[in-house]
Amino acid sequence: MLEQINFTTKSILDKTNQFRPEVGIILGTGLGGLVKEINTEFVIPYGEIPNFPVSTVEGHSGKLIFGELGGKKVMAMQGRFHFYEGYTMHQITFPVRVMKALGAHTLVVSNASGGMNPSFEIGEIMLINDQINLFPTNPLIGPNISELGPRFLDMSEPYDKKLIAKAHEIAKSNNIKVSEGSYAGLTGPCFETPAEYRYIARIGADTVGMSTVPEVIVARHGGMRVFGVSIVTDLGVEGKIVEVTHEEVQHIAASAEPKMSLIVREVIRSM
């Protein structure tokens, strides 16, 4: 894996005039518009990057964006990879390894999610403070490469508490309502059944989705700080569960995106 990471890193540096990001960003379903906030210097389609998978999901355009956001050099994934697309955990998280190799010290992740917390509403912005891995595997399974991180990873603080506190300050000063809670990651691509929603809520999750958890594990394995935001696009609360489509999820996520973008931009500025 090290050879692949190094080869891909060199290729990107060659294509971007040796651009070295401080922050890596992964944009989830319907949330790709944050790139409009970036003063873009370079754009590389995934298909032109060695060893990169190609996003196959509507709402995930499949480009790496390099530029400036909040006064920091950033590298943004406009479109992520999912386990349900048939990719391995190593493929899904490979871009995070490359972000770290390029110089990024912090990972910012966003996603669309189902909300199980009874107090949540459609369009709710939740700052992620913890996560539950309900995928059938883990991206760290297999031989450990010590240059990338420790064999046994401490996950007592998957999401950076100082960045969460800063996000609360930013939201309050801009009159943006935010919540805080935990996110459970499942394989998808099915949306959850009512019984599954009840199960996930009872084991401690406030939201649920089909991404994020693997990338965060690998970011922490590499010693990166992590800040995560989840937009609630449907409710898994008993009595409020309705039929959900991917198009509705995209629409709701896009409507909440300007607020999320402001928070992310200002959190990055504060780093």
Backbone torsions as a table, in degrees:
resi	resn	phi	psi	omega
1	MET	NA	-34.8	-179.5
2	LEU	-59.2	-40.7	179.6
3	GLU	-62.5	-42.2	178.6
4	GLN	-63.6	-45.1	179.4
5	ILE	-60.3	-46.8	-178.4
6	ASN	-64.7	-40.1	-179.8
7	PHE	-65.6	-44.8	179.4
8	THR	-65.9	-41.6	179.2
9	THR	-60.4	-45.8	179.2
10	LYS	-61.9	-41.9	-180.0
11	SER	-61.5	-42.7	179.8
12	ILE	-67.0	-42.5	178.6
13	LEU	-60.5	-39.4	178.6
14	ASP	-65.2	-36.4	-177.4
15	LYS	-80.0	-18.7	-174.2
16	THR	-117.5	19.9	179.0
17	ASN	56.5	43.5	175.9
18	GLN	65.4	35.1	178.7
19	PHE	-67.5	128.7	-178.4
20	ARG	-118.8	102.8	-178.4
21	PRO	-72.7	148.6	172.7
22	GLU	-93.5	-29.9	-175.6
23	VAL	-131.4	135.1	173.1
24	GLY	-103.3	141.4	-178.0
25	ILE	-128.7	133.2	174.2
26	ILE	-116.4	119.2	-176.3
27	LEU	-99.7	127.5	-175.9
28	GLY	-88.7	-169.4	-176.7
29	THR	-54.2	123.6	176.7
30	GLY	73.5	5.5	-174.0
31	LEU	-113.5	14.1	-177.2
32	GLY	-69.4	-11.0	-177.3
33	GLY	-68.3	-12.3	177.5
34	LEU	-58.3	-24.1	-178.7
35	VAL	-62.9	-21.1	177.3
36	LYS	-65.6	-21.9	179.3
37	GLU	-82.9	-14.7	-176.0
38	ILE	-86.6	131.5	171.0
39	ASN	-77.8	92.9	-168.6
40	THR	-74.6	134.5	176.1
41	GLU	-110.4	-36.9	-178.6
42	PHE	-142.8	144.2	174.9
43	VAL	-131.4	126.4	179.0
44	ILE	-126.6	118.0	174.0
45	PRO	-62.8	145.5	-179.0
46	TYR	-55.6	-34.3	-177.6
47	GLY	-64.3	-15.6	-179.8
48	GLU	-99.5	5.1	-177.3
49	ILE	-107.5	121.2	179.9
50	PRO	-58.2	137.4	175.8
51	ASN	71.9	0.6	179.1
52	PHE	-85.0	136.6	169.5
53	PRO	-69.5	175.8	176.5
54	VAL	-122.1	128.8	-178.7
55	SER	-66.8	135.3	-176.8
56	THR	-114.8	7.8	-172.1
57	VAL	-104.3	137.2	176.5
58	GLU	-61.0	134.3	-177.1
59	GLY	95.8	-4.1	177.3
60	HIS	-121.7	100.7	-167.9
61	SER	-75.0	-27.6	174.8
62	GLY	86.8	54.8	178.6
63	LYS	-141.1	148.3	169.8
64	LEU	-97.6	127.9	-179.3
65	ILE	-112.2	129.5	178.6
66	PHE	-119.2	132.0	179.3
67	GLY	175.6	-151.7	-175.6
68	GLU	-120.7	134.8	176.8
69	LEU	-143.6	126.5	-179.6
70	GLY	60.2	31.0	178.4
71	GLY	77.6	8.9	-179.6
72	LYS	-121.1	151.3	173.7
73	LYS	-76.9	127.3	-176.7
74	VAL	-128.5	156.0	173.7
75	MET	-127.6	115.2	-174.5
76	ALA	-114.2	133.9	172.6
77	MET	-89.8	109.7	175.7
78	GLN	-89.9	84.6	-172.6
79	GLY	114.1	125.8	-179.5
80	ARG	-112.3	178.1	179.3
81	PHE	-111.1	147.7	-175.4
82	HIS	-125.7	151.0	177.3
83	PHE	-60.8	-36.9	-177.5
84	TYR	-69.5	-13.8	176.0
85	GLU	-77.4	-8.3	179.2
86	GLY	100.9	4.4	178.6
87	TYR	-79.6	153.2	174.8
88	THR	-79.4	165.9	176.9
89	MET	-60.6	-35.6	180.0
90	HIS	-67.6	-36.7	177.3
91	GLN	-69.0	-42.4	-179.4
92	ILE	-59.5	-40.4	-173.3
93	THR	-97.1	-3.2	-178.9
94	PHE	-54.8	-42.8	179.3
95	PRO	-59.3	-31.7	179.0
96	VAL	-68.1	-39.2	175.9
97	ARG	-60.2	-39.7	-179.3
98	VAL	-69.5	-40.5	176.4
99	MET	-55.2	-47.3	179.5
100	LYS	-62.3	-43.8	-178.9
101	ALA	-64.9	-30.3	178.8
102	LEU	-76.2	-17.5	177.4
103	GLY	124.6	-2.0	-178.6
104	ALA	-67.3	130.9	179.9
105	HIS	-101.5	-11.7	-176.9
106	THR	-136.9	142.1	174.8
107	LEU	-114.3	130.2	173.5
108	VAL	-110.5	125.3	-179.2
109	VAL	-122.0	144.8	175.1
110	SER	-134.2	154.7	177.8
111	ASN	-156.5	162.7	168.4
112	ALA	-97.9	143.3	-173.2
113	SER	-146.4	165.1	170.1
114	GLY	-93.9	139.5	-177.1
115	GLY	-103.1	127.0	176.7
116	MET	-104.8	-13.8	178.6
117	ASN	-68.7	123.2	-175.9
118	PRO	-58.7	-22.2	-178.6
119	SER	-85.1	-8.7	-177.0
120	PHE	-78.4	152.5	176.7
121	GLU	-124.3	163.4	174.4
122	ILE	-60.3	133.1	-178.6
123	GLY	89.5	-0.4	178.8
124	GLU	-59.1	138.0	175.0
125	ILE	-103.1	116.4	-178.8
126	MET	-112.3	125.4	172.2
127	LEU	-79.4	124.6	-175.4
128	ILE	-82.0	126.9	179.1
129	ASN	-114.5	-7.2	-179.9
130	ASP	-165.4	170.6	-179.1
131	GLN	-150.2	159.8	176.5
132	ILE	-126.2	125.0	180.0
133	ASN	-88.9	104.5	177.2
134	LEU	-107.6	14.3	171.3
135	PHE	-72.5	156.6	-178.2
136	PRO	-76.5	-0.7	-179.3
137	THR	-151.2	-176.4	-174.9
138	ASN	-137.5	138.6	-177.5
139	PRO	-65.6	-11.7	-179.5
140	LEU	-95.9	-0.4	177.9
141	ILE	-68.7	136.7	-177.1
142	GLY	117.4	-178.0	179.0
143	PRO	-58.2	135.0	178.4
144	ASN	-87.1	135.4	175.8
145	ILE	-101.6	107.8	-171.5
146	SER	-60.3	-28.1	178.5
147	GLU	-65.9	-20.4	-178.0
148	LEU	-95.2	-24.4	-178.6
149	GLY	161.8	177.9	-175.5
150	PRO	-77.0	155.0	176.4
151	ARG	-60.0	-47.6	-178.6
152	PHE	-112.4	110.6	-172.0
153	LEU	-91.8	127.7	173.3
154	ASP	-74.7	128.1	179.5
155	MET	-122.0	32.9	-178.9
156	SER	-71.8	-19.0	175.6
157	GLU	-140.5	75.7	-178.0
158	PRO	-65.1	-33.8	179.8
159	TYR	-115.3	133.9	-170.8
160	ASP	-67.6	119.8	-175.9
161	LYS	-65.5	-34.7	-179.5
162	LYS	-68.8	-37.3	178.5
163	LEU	-70.5	-35.0	176.2
164	ILE	-63.8	-45.2	179.4
165	ALA	-61.3	-41.2	178.5
166	LYS	-63.8	-39.9	179.2
167	ALA	-62.9	-38.8	176.5
168	HIS	-61.9	-42.3	178.7
169	GLU	-61.6	-44.9	-178.6
170	ILE	-64.5	-44.2	-179.8
171	ALA	-62.4	-43.7	-178.9
172	LYS	-63.7	-43.4	-178.1
173	SER	-69.6	-16.9	179.5
174	ASN	-111.4	14.2	178.3
175	ASN	54.4	41.6	177.4
176	ILE	-106.8	125.1	179.1
177	LYS	-78.6	124.9	175.3
178	VAL	-131.3	153.3	173.5
179	SER	-116.1	177.8	177.6
180	GLU	-140.3	139.6	179.8
181	GLY	-179.9	-169.5	-173.7
182	SER	-103.8	155.5	-176.2
183	TYR	-124.1	132.5	175.8
184	ALA	-106.2	134.0	180.0
185	GLY	-107.3	124.8	176.5
186	LEU	-120.4	170.9	-175.8
187	THR	-70.5	-36.9	-166.9
188	GLY	67.8	-167.1	1.0
189	PRO	-85.4	2.6	175.8
190	CYS	-71.0	141.3	165.4
191	PHE	-72.8	158.8	-170.5
192	GLU	-72.0	149.6	171.8
193	THR	-79.5	162.9	176.1
194	PRO	-55.4	-39.0	179.6
195	ALA	-67.0	-37.7	177.9
196	GLU	-66.6	-40.0	175.6
197	TYR	-58.5	-45.3	-179.8
198	ARG	-62.0	-43.5	179.4
199	TYR	-60.4	-48.1	-176.8
200	ILE	-64.5	-39.1	178.0
201	ALA	-65.1	-39.6	-176.4
202	ARG	-71.4	-23.6	178.2
203	ILE	-89.6	2.2	169.4
204	GLY	114.9	8.9	-179.1
205	ALA	-97.4	143.6	175.5
206	ASP	-95.0	-27.4	178.8
207	THR	-138.1	162.8	179.8
208	VAL	-142.7	144.3	178.7
209	GLY	-158.4	-170.1	-171.8
210	MET	-117.2	27.6	-175.3
211	SER	-155.8	-160.2	165.9
212	THR	73.1	-52.9	-174.6
213	VAL	-55.0	-48.5	-180.0
214	PRO	-61.7	-41.9	-178.4
215	GLU	-64.5	-38.2	179.8
216	VAL	-67.8	-40.8	177.7
217	ILE	-58.4	-46.2	-178.0
218	VAL	-69.7	-36.4	176.2
219	ALA	-61.4	-45.4	179.3
220	ARG	-67.6	-35.1	176.7
221	HIS	-58.9	-34.9	179.3
222	GLY	-88.4	4.5	177.4
223	GLY	81.8	16.5	179.4
224	MET	-83.7	146.9	169.6
225	ARG	-75.9	152.1	-179.0
226	VAL	-131.8	134.9	172.1
227	PHE	-126.1	128.9	-175.7
228	GLY	-129.2	143.1	177.5
229	VAL	-131.0	134.1	179.0
230	SER	-122.4	131.1	176.0
231	ILE	-103.3	123.5	-177.9
232	VAL	-78.3	114.5	-176.1
233	THR	-106.6	-11.5	174.1
234	ASP	-156.6	161.9	-175.5
235	LEU	-111.9	135.0	176.5
236	GLY	-106.7	25.9	-179.9
237	VAL	-88.2	134.7	-177.7
238	GLU	-55.3	130.9	-178.5
239	GLY	92.7	-12.5	-179.7
240	LYS	-120.4	6.3	-177.9
241	ILE	-80.7	124.3	177.6
242	VAL	-129.1	168.8	178.2
243	GLU	-62.5	136.1	-175.8
244	VAL	-121.0	140.2	173.0
245	THR	-121.7	157.0	178.7
246	HIS	-61.8	-34.7	-179.8
247	GLU	-64.7	-39.9	177.8
248	GLU	-65.9	-40.3	178.2
249	VAL	-59.8	-45.7	179.0
250	GLN	-60.5	-44.0	-177.1
251	HIS	-63.4	-47.0	-178.7
252	ILE	-66.4	-42.1	178.3
253	ALA	-60.8	-42.4	-178.7
254	ALA	-65.0	-34.5	-179.1
255	SER	-70.0	-29.2	179.1
256	ALA	-90.7	-7.5	-172.7
257	GLU	-60.4	-41.1	-179.1
258	PRO	-56.2	-39.1	178.6
259	LYS	-68.3	-43.9	178.0
260	MET	-61.5	-41.7	-178.2
261	SER	-62.0	-41.5	178.6
262	LEU	-61.5	-46.1	-179.6
263	ILE	-61.6	-47.4	-178.7
264	VAL	-62.0	-45.4	-179.5
265	ARG	-58.9	-44.7	-176.7
266	GLU	-75.6	-30.5	174.1
267	VAL	-64.1	-43.3	178.1
268	ILE	-63.3	-39.6	178.7
269	ARG	-61.1	-32.6	-176.4
270	SER	-77.9	-12.9	-174.6
271	MET	-68.6	NA	NA
